[in-house]
């Protein structure tokens, strides 16, 4: 059950593919070479440079992509800036489950499906059956727990991972003795606790959005990742979008929405600070935070940072 808590706290930093598409910034230039790699943006100021690598959130575990390209990009870097990190420890999770674990299940005698009106009940059952072999796992879940369980089961069914490419980047950095740090750390447990304060109606609304997320991801997550692997930004945009579940939670739990805005601002500020230091820095940024209107690249453009790319 601790995975549910962790996933809740990471809704902002690991958005799943979903509908509808974000309002993308008008920043698009794609150049790739033989055996291309993921798209990167090159930022410069004086004798400083930052290479931005956008990521798509989840990808097939067996995805073949050009890791040598990434290894070469890291050569000579003084530091790598990773995405914002939720400050959720094992003590926090243990405390949460001790105090609130029972709230993730419905009261005795109630079932999830009985509380869902049509057509949500039919849509939920069809999606659940597409990703899970055990309907009983969901039987007494509160709707928001079922929404998260759907996401977890979808990732297992489609053999997706949210750990890449960050694990590969961190491993390469350690081998090359490059400093690694997140652009910021944020406290998430208060926001996670607030999720349990959502009314049944709000939870059912978010469950409906999770069903849309899962259906979209089953069809598009692999396509988005394969486009990402070769620097095809148009292909990424066509198959990647914001999480409906994440947006639903952010709209209902203001702490999450505030956290998202702060993370984007902190990412832009960290990159700006890196450009004030000599040498080369690598920054890893989620594609949504990077390219959306008001996102990281638009903020950097407003600072009059020189931006080139992507270059393959």
Order of alpha helices (4+ residues) and beta strands (2+ residues): alpha-beta-beta-beta-alpha-beta-beta-alpha-alpha-alpha-beta-alpha-beta-beta-alpha-alpha-alpha-alpha-alpha-beta-alpha-alpha-beta
